[in-house]
Amino acid sequence: MGKIHELDTVLANQIAAGEVIERPASIVKELVENSLDAHSKRIDIIAENSGLDSIRVIDDGDGIASDDVSLAFRRHATSKIASRKDLFKVQTMGFRGEALPSIASVADVELVTAQAGQDEGTQIHIHGGKTMDEKPAPARQGTDVRVKDLFFNTPARLKYLKSPQTELTRITDIINRLALANPGVAFSFTHNGKEIFRSAGNDNLQQVIAAIYGIKAGRKMLSITGQDDDFKVTGFVSLPELTRASRQYITLTINHRYIRNFELTKAIIQGYESKLMVGRYPIAVVNIDLDPVLVDVNVHPAKREVRLSKEDQLTKLIAQTIRQRIASENLIPDVSPDQFGPSAADVAELDERLNEAVGNYQVGKAPRIVNSAEAAPEEDQPASRPADGPADADADDSQVAKPVVIHRAAELTSPAMQAFDQRYQDEADAQPFGRPVATSLPTQPVHSAENLELDVHDKSDRAQKRFPDLQYIGQLQGTFLLAQAGDGLYIVDQHAAQERINYERYRKEIGQVSPAQQAFLVPLVLNYSTVDAMTINQHLDTLAGVGLNLESFGQNSFILRSHPTWFKEGQEEDTAREMIEWLIKDGEITVRDFRMKTAIMMSCKRAIKANHHLDDREAKALLRRLPQCENPFNCPHGRPVTVHFNDQDLEKMFKRIQDSHTPFAADFDDHEF
């Protein structure tokens, strides 16, 4: 008897689930992508216990026809492709027909769905891959899927899950990515009854970014647009001053499908060139629209990885688009107290605003609420005192209102409390705190796109001029240059400034390789391992492009008879070896990138260091040459060259600008506090 046999359908689906359904976040991804393919405009995700107890996805999409409901849970059953030809131009999120049967094989699934115009919908219940019930249901256009008891029949899978908080983070992350990829869809995510995320679905990508990363981050995003014959690149990237410690804040989508691609991510970073600090990465949301024929999404069941035709062309377009967009921006960071956390002055100001608010309510605008622990017996309460302060003199309602004393929870519904609530509601628009306080909670409504766009580009008058004309004031501790312009004080890092100037000079010199070279008195012999020597032999032309003409000298050795004239005297051998080591390390490196790295190295070696005192002539010359740079804002390693204190910042620091002080009743009635 033969040993080969066909696997049971449920077992085959469980095997497929091992690739498709890794964790609760995978279920959310697959169900939401089905909702997107059904042209949904609103998708609500509800989870319990990080998705392990329950995941529910509700949409208002096309729904499923009654005759197709049970078929949808069969493996490789799909409505998204029909022939081999369709496989090479997939325009939907899903197409393999594996998600629903895989989920149903390892969980308890209930699905209710209906199409527009149907008199009734359909409800189906599948437990561990077996259909338990299928019946008519009330008609509501769209689909409602509830997944419970995940991995109940594959307990070994549960031990590989992370902590509940980690799994919740994974779910939140995938919902954020899907919302960024589809800003025209309104998403909401609720966990254990608490709303975690909500997007408006008004097709405003910058607003979605602000909802996820905060309003301040949303204001520091730059819109990008680039196009060639095959690709269109759109999205938002952050200013170089807004960075994170990992690449996880870069979101790439192809035809609004979230993907991962190292080369495209690297192209985004390359677009910043030397404007990013080492180890720092931007926030970016970049979508690439292309003909589906140019991308193969049938690489992995999870569909996160894709193969691209003309990838080199696309990476160049992305890097060029970002580079050109950032080049037009004034990148000098403003120095404000917010950057360094709240100072004592900030706390005092906040206290003052809070006291003023309490005082406004105290002066007749609303009664004060106290609890029973701090309330004196009613007969001991002091009577309202005559007006004795400046604030009382001009107002008819200047008397301090009698406190509303709350002894029990039931008293919260008393007529006095209802009157207070009504009065508070009527005066909510008065903003007693002087100005609204921003919040970073993702569930709070964010500013409109118009306001965000203005905040990005309308920083100050200096936005009209890319780099100011700096007038030298003096030097601080042999490290920083103090200068002024019409809009305030500038502090310049002299080493970073010199590095930038040197870098741009060396980049030009290295790019214009001259046949005139400086010969070594004794030719330099360089020995390498067999593997390294093979790599060097493959890239001799690249080395020659930067002026290193190596000759083979035995099996694993090379001889160097001369070097470029821009090598620093005394460091010729070290510089040559370092350049060759870059090539060995990176393997494939373009001449342009090689020249850029070489220029960075040379600029750092020849820049003035900290604690080096400059005379006035040298300092003024440095400030005069800095604005002539293509990028005067960052050193080649991404550190800022200068920071800016505007006039208002300086006046606030010296308390020349202060909020007005309005006396209130609390100043004269301390016992109330």
C-alpha positions as CSV (number, residue, x, y, z in Angstrom):
1,M,0.0,0.0,0.0
2,G,1.3,3.4,-0.9
3,K,2.4,5.9,1.8
4,I,1.3,9.1,0.0
5,H,-2.2,10.3,0.9
6,E,-4.2,13.6,0.6
7,L,-4.4,15.7,3.7
8,D,-7.7,16.4,5.4
9,T,-9.1,19.8,4.4
10,V,-9.1,21.2,7.9
11,L,-5.5,20.0,8.5
12,A,-4.4,21.6,5.2
13,N,-6.0,24.9,6.3
14,Q,-4.3,24.7,9.6
15,I,-0.9,24.3,7.8
16,A,-1.7,27.3,5.7
17,A,-2.7,29.2,8.8
18,G,0.9,28.7,10.0
19,E,2.0,31.1,7.3
20,V,-0.9,33.5,7.0
21,I,-2.1,33.7,10.7
22,E,0.9,34.3,12.9
23,R,-0.7,36.3,15.6
24,P,-3.9,38.4,16.3
25,A,-2.5,41.3,14.2
26,S,-2.5,38.9,11.2
27,I,-6.2,38.4,11.6
28,V,-6.9,42.1,11.8
29,K,-4.8,42.7,8.7
30,E,-6.5,40.0,6.6
31,L,-10.0,41.0,7.6
32,V,-9.4,44.7,7.1
33,E,-7.9,44.1,3.7
34,N,-11.0,42.1,2.7
35,S,-13.1,45.1,3.8
36,L,-10.9,47.4,1.7
37,D,-11.4,45.1,-1.3
38,A,-15.1,45.4,-0.7
39,H,-14.9,49.2,-1.2
40,S,-15.6,50.0,2.4
41,K,-15.6,53.6,3.5
42,R,-15.8,52.9,7.2
43,I,-14.1,50.1,9.1
44,D,-14.5,49.5,12.9
45,I,-12.1,47.1,14.6
46,I,-13.0,45.9,18.1
47,A,-10.7,43.7,20.1
48,E,-10.8,42.0,23.6
49,N,-7.7,40.9,25.5
50,S,-5.3,41.9,22.7
51,G,-7.3,39.9,20.2
52,L,-6.9,36.6,22.0
53,D,-10.5,36.5,23.3
54,S,-12.2,38.3,20.4
55,I,-11.5,40.3,17.2
56,R,-14.4,42.0,15.5
57,V,-14.3,43.8,12.1
58,I,-17.4,45.7,10.9
59,D,-17.5,47.4,7.5
60,D,-20.0,49.1,5.2
61,G,-18.6,47.5,2.0
62,D,-20.3,45.5,-0.8
63,G,-21.1,42.5,1.4
64,I,-21.2,38.9,0.2
65,A,-24.0,37.3,-1.7
66,S,-25.9,34.6,0.2
67,D,-24.9,31.9,-2.3
68,D,-21.2,32.7,-1.8
69,V,-21.0,32.9,2.0
70,S,-20.1,29.2,2.6
71,L,-17.9,29.1,-0.5
72,A,-15.9,32.0,0.9
73,F,-14.6,29.7,3.7
74,R,-13.2,27.2,1.2
75,R,-9.5,27.2,0.5
76,H,-8.4,29.1,-2.7
77,A,-12.0,30.4,-3.2
78,T,-11.8,34.1,-4.2
79,S,-13.6,36.7,-6.2
80,K,-10.5,38.7,-7.0
81,I,-8.8,36.8,-9.7
82,A,-10.2,34.3,-12.2
83,S,-7.3,33.4,-14.5
84,R,-3.5,33.1,-14.7
85,K,-3.4,36.4,-16.5
86,D,-5.0,38.1,-13.6
87,L,-2.2,36.9,-11.3
88,F,0.2,39.2,-13.0
89,K,-1.9,42.4,-12.6
90,V,-3.4,42.1,-9.1
91,Q,-5.2,45.2,-8.1
92,T,-6.7,44.0,-4.8
93,M,-5.3,43.5,-1.3
94,G,-6.1,39.8,-1.3
95,F,-6.2,37.2,-4.1
96,R,-5.0,33.9,-2.8
97,G,-8.3,32.7,-1.1
98,E,-6.5,31.6,2.0
99,A,-7.3,34.1,4.7
100,L,-10.9,33.2,5.8
101,P,-10.4,29.3,5.7
102,S,-7.1,29.7,7.6
103,I,-8.7,31.9,10.3
104,A,-11.7,29.6,10.6
105,S,-9.5,26.5,11.0
106,V,-7.9,27.9,14.2
107,A,-10.7,29.9,15.8
108,D,-14.4,30.3,16.3
109,V,-15.8,32.5,13.5
110,E,-19.2,34.2,13.1
111,L,-19.9,36.2,10.0
112,V,-23.0,38.3,9.2
113,T,-23.2,39.9,5.8
114,A,-25.6,41.5,3.3
115,Q,-25.5,43.3,0.0
116,A,-27.3,46.5,-1.0
117,G,-30.9,46.0,-1.9
118,Q,-31.2,42.5,-0.3
119,D,-34.2,41.8,1.8
120,E,-32.2,39.8,4.2
121,G,-28.6,38.9,4.9
122,T,-26.7,35.7,5.9
123,Q,-25.2,34.5,9.1
124,I,-22.7,31.7,9.3
125,H,-20.9,30.1,12.3
126,I,-17.7,28.0,11.8
127,H,-15.8,26.4,14.6
128,G,-12.4,25.0,14.0
129,G,-13.0,24.7,10.3
130,K,-16.4,23.0,10.6
131,T,-19.7,24.8,9.7
132,M,-21.9,24.8,12.8
133,D,-24.8,26.9,11.5
134,E,-25.9,29.0,8.5
135,K,-29.1,31.0,8.5
136,P,-30.7,34.2,7.3
137,A,-30.0,37.4,9.2
138,P,-31.2,41.0,9.3
139,A,-30.0,43.0,6.3
140,R,-27.3,45.6,6.8
141,Q,-25.1,46.4,3.9
142,G,-21.6,45.3,4.7
143,T,-19.9,42.6,6.6
144,D,-19.5,41.9,10.4
145,V,-16.9,39.2,11.3
146,R,-16.2,38.1,14.8
147,V,-13.2,35.8,15.6
148,K,-13.1,34.2,19.1
149,D,-10.9,31.7,20.9
150,L,-7.9,32.1,18.6
151,F,-5.7,29.0,18.4
152,F,-8.0,27.1,20.7
153,N,-7.2,23.9,18.8
154,T,-3.5,24.6,18.3
155,P,-2.3,25.4,21.8
156,A,1.4,25.1,20.8
157,R,0.9,28.3,18.8
158,L,-0.1,30.3,21.9
159,K,3.2,29.9,23.6
160,Y,5.0,31.7,20.8
161,L,2.8,34.8,21.3
162,K,4.3,37.7,23.1
163,S,2.9,39.6,26.1
164,P,-0.7,41.0,25.7
165,Q,0.8,44.5,25.5
166,T,3.1,43.5,22.7
167,E,0.3,41.9,20.7
168,L,-1.8,44.9,21.2
169,T,1.0,47.1,19.9
170,R,1.3,44.9,16.8
171,I,-2.4,45.2,16.2
172,T,-2.3,49.0,16.6
173,D,0.7,49.2,14.3
174,I,-1.0,47.3,11.5
175,I,-4.1,49.4,11.8
176,N,-2.0,52.6,11.7
177,R,-0.3,51.4,8.5
178,L,-3.6,50.5,6.8
179,A,-5.0,53.9,7.8
180,L,-1.9,55.7,6.4
181,A,-2.2,53.6,3.2
182,N,-5.9,54.5,2.9
183,P,-6.6,58.0,4.2
184,G,-10.0,58.0,2.4
185,V,-11.3,55.3,4.7
186,A,-12.5,56.1,8.2
187,F,-10.9,53.6,10.7
188,S,-11.6,53.2,14.4
189,F,-10.0,50.7,16.8
190,T,-11.4,49.9,20.2
191,H,-9.7,47.6,22.8
192,N,-11.5,46.4,25.9
193,G,-14.0,49.2,25.4
194,K,-11.5,52.0,25.1
195,E,-11.0,53.7,21.8
196,I,-7.3,53.6,20.7
197,F,-7.4,55.2,17.3
198,R,-9.7,56.9,14.9
199,S,-9.3,58.5,11.5
200,A,-11.7,60.9,9.8
201,G,-11.6,59.2,6.4
202,N,-11.6,62.5,4.6
203,D,-8.6,61.6,2.3
204,N,-6.3,63.9,4.2
205,L,-3.1,62.0,4.7
206,Q,-1.4,64.7,6.8
207,Q,-4.3,64.5,9.2
208,V,-3.9,60.8,9.6
209,I,-0.2,61.3,10.3
210,A,-1.1,63.8,13.0
211,A,-3.6,61.4,14.5
212,I,-1.0,58.7,14.8
213,Y,2.3,60.6,15.6
214,G,0.8,63.7,17.2
215,I,0.0,67.2,16.0
216,K,3.5,68.5,16.4
217,A,4.8,65.8,14.1
218,G,2.1,66.5,11.6
219,R,3.1,70.1,11.4
220,K,6.7,69.1,10.6
221,M,5.8,67.0,7.6
222,L,6.6,68.0,4.0
223,S,4.5,66.9,1.1
224,I,6.3,65.2,-1.8
225,T,5.4,64.6,-5.4
226,G,7.5,63.0,-8.1
227,Q,6.7,61.2,-11.3
228,D,8.3,59.6,-14.4
229,D,7.0,57.4,-17.2
230,D,6.5,54.4,-14.9
231,F,6.0,55.6,-11.4
232,K,4.3,58.3,-9.4
233,V,5.6,59.0,-5.9
234,T,3.4,60.9,-3.4
235,G,3.3,61.3,0.4
236,F,4.9,63.1,3.3
237,V,8.3,63.1,4.8
238,S,9.5,64.8,8.0
239,L,11.8,67.7,8.3
240,P,15.4,66.6,9.2
241,E,14.9,67.9,12.7
242,L,12.1,65.3,13.3
243,T,13.7,61.9,13.5
244,R,13.4,58.6,15.3
245,A,15.8,55.9,16.4
246,S,14.6,53.2,14.0
247,R,13.2,52.7,10.5
248,Q,9.9,51.6,11.9
249,Y,8.4,55.0,11.4
250,I,8.8,54.7,7.6
251,T,5.6,53.5,5.9
252,L,5.9,52.3,2.2
253,T,2.8,51.5,0.1
254,I,2.5,50.4,-3.5
255,N,-0.9,51.1,-5.0
256,H,-2.0,51.7,-1.4
257,R,-0.8,48.3,-0.2
258,Y,1.5,48.4,2.8
259,I,4.8,46.6,2.0
260,R,8.4,46.2,3.3
261,N,11.3,46.8,0.9
262,F,14.8,47.5,2.1
263,E,15.9,49.2,-1.1
264,L,13.0,51.6,-1.2
265,T,13.5,52.4,2.5
266,K,17.2,53.1,1.9
267,A,16.2,55.4,-1.0
268,I,14.1,57.5,1.4
269,I,17.0,57.9,3.7
270,Q,19.4,58.7,0.8
271,G,17.0,61.5,-0.2
272,Y,18.1,63.3,3.0
273,E,21.8,62.8,2.1
274,S,23.8,64.2,5.0
275,K,20.9,66.0,6.7
276,L,20.2,63.2,9.1
277,M,22.3,62.4,12.1
278,V,24.0,59.0,12.2
279,G,21.5,56.4,13.6
280,R,18.5,58.6,13.2
281,Y,15.7,58.0,10.7
282,P,12.8,60.2,9.4
283,I,9.1,59.7,9.7
284,A,7.8,59.1,6.2
285,V,4.7,57.9,4.5
286,V,5.3,57.3,0.8
287,N,2.9,55.8,-1.7
288,I,4.0,54.5,-5.2
289,D,1.4,54.3,-7.9
290,L,2.4,52.0,-10.7
291,D,1.1,49.6,-13.3
292,P,0.3,46.4,-11.5
293,V,2.3,44.6,-14.2
294,L,5.5,46.1,-12.7
295,V,5.0,44.4,-9.3
296,D,4.7,40.8,-8.2
297,V,2.8,40.5,-5.0
298,N,2.7,36.7,-5.1
299,V,5.9,36.2,-3.1
300,H,4.7,35.3,0.4
301,P,1.3,34.4,1.8
302,A,1.3,37.5,4.1
303,K,1.8,39.7,1.0
304,R,4.2,42.0,2.8
305,E,7.1,41.4,0.4
306,V,6.9,42.2,-3.3
307,R,9.2,42.0,-6.3
308,L,9.5,45.1,-8.4
309,S,10.5,45.6,-12.0
310,K,12.7,48.7,-12.6
311,E,13.5,48.9,-8.9
312,D,16.7,51.0,-9.6
313,Q,14.7,53.5,-11.5
314,L,12.2,53.8,-8.7
315,T,14.8,54.2,-6.0
316,K,16.4,57.0,-7.9
317,L,13.0,58.8,-8.3
318,I,12.3,58.5,-4.6
319,A,15.7,59.8,-3.5
320,Q,15.6,62.6,-6.0
321,T,12.0,63.7,-5.1
322,I,12.8,63.9,-1.4
323,R,16.2,65.6,-2.0
324,Q,14.6,68.3,-4.2
325,R,11.7,68.9,-1.7
326,I,14.0,69.3,1.3
327,A,16.5,71.5,-0.6
328,S,14.0,74.4,-0.7
329,E,13.5,74.5,3.1
330,N,15.1,76.6,5.7
331,L,16.4,73.9,8.1
332,I,17.7,76.0,10.9
333,P,15.9,74.7,14.0
334,D,14.3,77.3,16.3
335,V,15.3,77.0,19.9
336,S,12.3,77.2,22.2
337,P,11.7,76.0,25.8
338,D,9.5,73.2,24.5
339,Q,12.6,71.4,23.2
340,F,14.1,71.0,26.6
341,G,11.0,70.1,28.6
342,P,9.1,72.4,31.0
343,S,11.3,74.9,32.8
344,A,10.5,76.5,36.2
345,A,9.3,79.5,34.3
346,D,7.0,77.3,32.2
347,V,5.6,75.6,35.3
348,A,5.0,79.0,37.0
349,E,3.2,80.2,33.9
350,L,1.0,77.1,33.8
351,D,0.3,77.6,37.5
352,E,-0.6,81.2,36.8
353,R,-3.0,80.2,34.1
354,L,-4.6,77.5,36.2
355,N,-5.0,79.9,39.1
356,E,-6.5,82.5,36.8
357,A,-9.0,79.9,35.5
358,V,-10.0,78.9,39.0
359,G,-10.3,82.5,39.9
360,N,-12.5,83.3,37.0
361,Y,-14.9,80.5,38.1
362,Q,-14.6,81.7,41.7
363,V,-15.7,85.2,40.8
364,G,-19.3,84.4,40.2
365,K,-18.9,82.6,36.9
366,A,-19.6,79.2,38.4
367,P,-19.9,77.7,41.8
368,R,-16.9,75.8,43.2
369,I,-17.3,72.0,43.8
370,V,-15.8,70.6,46.9
371,N,-16.0,67.1,48.4
372,S,-17.3,66.2,51.8
373,A,-13.9,65.7,53.2
374,E,-12.9,69.4,52.8
375,A,-16.3,70.9,53.3
376,A,-17.1,72.5,56.6
377,P,-20.6,72.0,58.1
378,E,-23.2,74.1,56.4
379,E,-23.7,76.4,59.3
380,D,-19.9,77.1,59.5
381,Q,-19.7,78.2,55.9
382,P,-18.7,81.9,55.7
383,A,-21.1,84.2,54.0
384,S,-20.2,85.9,50.8
385,R,-17.9,88.8,51.5
386,P,-18.3,92.3,50.1
387,A,-16.3,93.1,47.0
388,D,-12.9,94.2,48.0
389,G,-10.7,93.7,44.9
390,P,-10.2,95.4,41.6
391,A,-11.9,92.6,39.7
392,D,-15.0,93.0,41.8
393,A,-15.4,96.7,41.2
394,D,-16.5,96.6,37.6
395,A,-18.8,93.5,37.6
396,D,-22.3,92.9,38.8
397,D,-21.6,89.2,39.4
398,S,-18.6,89.9,41.5
399,Q,-19.8,88.1,44.6
400,V,-18.2,84.7,45.3
401,A,-20.9,82.1,44.7
402,K,-21.9,79.7,47.5
403,P,-20.0,76.4,47.1
404,V,-22.0,73.3,46.0
405,V,-21.1,70.7,48.6
406,I,-21.2,67.0,47.5
407,H,-21.6,64.4,50.2
408,R,-22.8,61.4,48.2
409,A,-22.7,60.3,44.6
410,A,-26.5,60.6,44.3
411,E,-26.2,64.4,44.9
412,L,-24.5,64.7,41.5
413,T,-27.9,64.8,39.9
414,S,-29.3,67.5,42.2
415,P,-30.8,70.7,40.7
416,A,-27.8,72.7,41.9
417,M,-25.4,70.4,40.0
418,Q,-27.6,70.5,36.9
419,A,-27.5,74.3,37.1
420,F,-23.7,74.2,37.4
421,D,-23.4,71.8,34.4
422,Q,-25.6,74.1,32.3
423,R,-23.7,77.2,33.3
424,Y,-20.3,75.5,32.6
425,Q,-21.5,74.3,29.2
426,D,-22.7,77.8,28.3
427,E,-19.2,79.3,29.1
428,A,-17.1,76.4,27.7
429,D,-16.2,78.5,24.7
430,A,-14.7,81.2,26.9
431,Q,-11.4,79.2,27.2
432,P,-10.5,80.4,30.7
433,F,-7.0,79.0,30.3
434,G,-6.2,81.7,27.8
435,R,-5.4,79.3,25.0
436,P,-6.2,75.7,24.2
437,V,-3.8,73.1,25.4
438,A,-2.7,70.6,22.8
439,T,-3.0,66.9,23.5
440,S,-1.1,64.0,22.0
441,L,-3.8,61.4,22.5
442,P,-4.6,59.8,19.1
443,T,-8.3,59.9,19.7
444,Q,-8.4,63.7,19.9
445,P,-9.5,65.5,16.7
446,V,-6.6,66.9,14.8
447,H,-6.2,70.2,12.9
448,S,-7.4,70.5,9.4
449,A,-4.9,70.0,6.6
450,E,-5.0,73.7,5.8
451,N,-3.8,74.7,9.3
452,L,-1.1,72.0,9.3
453,E,0.2,73.1,5.9
454,L,0.4,76.7,7.1
455,D,2.2,75.7,10.3
456,V,4.9,73.9,8.2
457,H,5.7,76.7,5.8
458,D,4.8,79.9,7.7
459,K,7.5,79.6,10.4
460,S,8.6,83.2,10.3
461,D,9.8,85.9,8.0
462,R,13.1,84.1,7.6
463,A,11.2,81.4,5.6
464,Q,11.5,83.8,2.7
465,K,15.2,83.7,2.8
466,R,16.8,80.2,3.0
467,F,19.8,81.3,5.1
468,P,20.3,84.6,6.9
469,D,23.2,87.1,6.6
470,L,25.0,86.6,9.9
471,Q,26.9,89.3,11.7
472,Y,29.6,88.0,14.0
473,I,29.4,88.9,17.7
474,G,32.0,86.7,19.4
475,Q,33.2,83.2,20.3
476,L,32.1,81.1,23.2
477,Q,34.4,78.6,24.9
478,G,36.5,78.2,21.7
479,T,33.6,76.1,20.3
480,F,30.6,78.2,19.3
481,L,30.3,81.4,17.3
482,L,27.7,83.9,18.3
483,A,26.1,85.9,15.5
484,Q,23.0,88.0,14.9
485,A,20.6,88.7,12.1
486,G,17.4,90.7,11.8
487,D,15.3,88.0,13.3
488,G,17.4,87.2,16.4
489,L,20.4,85.3,17.8
490,Y,22.2,82.5,16.0
491,I,24.7,80.1,17.7
492,V,27.0,78.3,15.2
493,D,29.0,75.1,15.9
494,Q,32.3,76.1,14.3
495,H,33.5,72.5,13.8
496,A,30.2,71.5,12.1
497,A,30.3,74.6,10.0
498,Q,33.9,73.9,8.9
499,E,33.0,70.3,8.2
500,R,30.1,71.4,5.9
501,I,32.3,73.9,4.0
502,N,35.1,71.3,3.6
503,Y,32.7,68.6,2.6
504,E,31.2,70.5,-0.3
505,R,34.7,71.6,-1.5
506,Y,36.1,68.0,-1.3
507,R,33.0,66.6,-3.0
508,K,33.7,68.8,-6.0
509,E,37.4,68.1,-6.0
510,I,36.8,64.3,-5.8
511,G,34.2,64.5,-8.5
512,Q,36.7,66.2,-10.8
513,V,39.4,63.6,-10.7
514,S,42.5,65.1,-12.2
515,P,45.1,63.1,-14.1
516,A,47.7,65.0,-12.1
517,Q,48.5,62.9,-9.0
518,Q,51.1,62.9,-6.3
519,A,53.5,59.9,-6.6
520,F,54.6,58.0,-3.5
521,L,58.3,58.0,-2.9
522,V,58.0,54.3,-2.3
523,P,55.0,52.5,-4.0
524,L,52.4,51.3,-1.4
525,V,51.7,47.6,-1.4
526,L,48.3,46.5,0.0
527,N,47.6,42.9,1.0
528,Y,44.1,41.4,1.4
529,S,42.4,38.1,1.9
530,T,41.3,36.1,-1.1
531,V,37.7,37.1,-0.7
532,D,38.5,40.7,-0.2
533,A,40.9,40.7,-3.2
534,M,38.1,39.2,-5.4
535,T,35.8,42.1,-4.3
536,I,38.5,44.7,-5.1
537,N,39.2,43.2,-8.5
538,Q,35.5,43.5,-9.4
539,H,35.5,47.2,-8.5
540,L,38.8,48.5,-9.8
541,D,36.9,51.0,-12.1
542,T,35.1,52.4,-9.1
543,L,38.3,53.0,-7.3
544,A,39.8,54.6,-10.3
545,G,36.8,56.9,-10.4
546,V,38.0,58.5,-7.2
547,G,41.7,58.6,-8.1
548,L,42.9,55.2,-6.7
549,N,44.6,53.3,-9.5
550,L,45.4,49.9,-8.1
551,E,47.5,47.4,-10.0
552,S,47.5,43.7,-9.3
553,F,50.7,42.6,-7.5
554,G,50.5,38.9,-6.9
555,Q,47.5,36.8,-6.0
556,N,46.0,38.9,-3.2
557,S,48.1,42.0,-3.3
558,F,47.8,45.4,-5.0
559,I,50.2,48.2,-5.6
560,L,49.4,51.9,-5.4
561,R,52.0,54.2,-7.0
562,S,50.2,57.6,-6.6
563,H,47.3,59.2,-4.8
564,P,45.0,62.2,-5.4
565,T,46.4,65.5,-4.6
566,W,43.6,66.3,-2.1
567,F,44.8,63.6,0.3
568,K,45.9,65.2,3.6
569,E,49.6,65.1,4.0
570,G,50.8,62.4,6.3
571,Q,47.5,60.5,6.0
572,E,47.8,59.2,2.5
573,E,48.1,55.5,3.3
574,D,45.4,55.6,6.0
575,T,43.0,57.4,3.7
576,A,43.6,55.0,0.8
577,R,43.1,51.9,3.0
578,E,39.9,53.4,4.5
579,M,38.4,54.0,1.1
580,I,39.2,50.4,0.0
581,E,37.7,49.0,3.2
582,W,34.5,50.9,2.5
583,L,34.3,49.1,-0.9
584,I,34.9,45.7,0.7
585,K,32.3,46.3,3.4
586,D,29.5,47.7,1.1
587,G,30.3,45.4,-1.8
588,E,28.2,47.3,-4.4
589,I,28.8,51.0,-4.1
590,T,28.3,53.7,-6.8
591,V,31.0,56.2,-7.6
592,R,28.7,58.9,-6.4
593,D,28.2,57.3,-3.0
594,F,31.9,56.5,-2.8
595,R,32.8,60.1,-3.5
596,M,30.3,61.3,-0.9
597,K,31.7,59.1,1.9
598,T,35.3,60.0,1.0
599,A,34.4,63.7,1.1
600,I,32.8,63.3,4.5
601,M,35.9,61.6,5.8
602,M,38.2,64.3,4.5
603,S,36.1,67.1,5.7
604,C,36.1,65.8,9.2
605,K,39.9,65.3,9.2
606,R,40.5,68.8,8.1
607,A,37.9,70.7,10.1
608,I,38.8,72.9,13.1
609,K,38.1,71.2,16.4
610,A,36.3,72.3,19.5
611,N,38.3,74.5,22.0
612,H,40.1,76.1,19.1
613,H,40.0,79.9,19.4
614,L,39.5,81.9,16.2
615,D,40.3,85.5,15.8
616,D,37.7,87.8,14.4
617,R,39.0,87.6,10.8
618,E,38.8,83.8,10.8
619,A,35.4,83.7,12.4
620,K,33.9,86.3,10.0
621,A,35.4,84.4,7.0
622,L,33.7,81.2,8.3
623,L,30.3,82.9,8.6
624,R,30.8,84.4,5.2
625,R,31.5,81.1,3.4
626,L,28.7,79.1,5.2
627,P,25.7,80.6,3.3
628,Q,27.5,79.8,0.0
629,C,27.1,76.0,0.7
630,E,24.4,74.0,-1.0
631,N,23.3,72.8,2.4
632,P,24.4,75.2,5.2
633,F,22.2,73.6,7.8
634,N,23.9,70.3,8.7
635,C,27.4,68.9,8.9
636,P,28.0,65.8,6.7
637,H,27.1,63.6,9.7
638,G,23.7,65.3,10.1
639,R,24.4,67.4,13.2
640,P,22.9,70.9,13.0
641,V,25.4,73.7,12.1
642,T,23.4,76.5,13.8
643,V,20.4,77.0,16.1
644,H,18.2,80.1,16.3
645,F,16.7,82.1,19.1
646,N,14.1,84.5,17.6
647,D,13.5,87.9,19.2
648,Q,10.3,86.6,21.0
649,D,12.2,83.7,22.5
650,L,14.8,86.1,23.9
651,E,12.2,88.5,25.3
652,K,10.3,85.7,27.0
653,M,13.5,84.4,28.6
654,F,14.1,87.8,30.1
655,K,10.4,88.2,31.0
656,R,10.1,91.2,28.7
657,I,6.9,89.5,27.4
658,Q,4.6,88.2,30.1
659,D,1.0,87.2,30.3
660,S,-1.2,89.9,31.8
661,H,-2.1,89.4,35.5
662,T,-5.8,89.7,36.2
663,P,-6.6,89.8,39.9
664,F,-9.3,87.4,41.1
665,A,-11.2,86.5,44.2
666,A,-8.7,83.9,45.2
667,D,-6.1,86.7,45.9
668,F,-8.4,88.0,48.6
669,D,-10.0,84.8,49.9
670,D,-7.2,82.4,50.6
671,H,-9.3,80.2,52.8
672,E,-11.2,79.0,49.8
673,F,-8.0,77.2,48.6
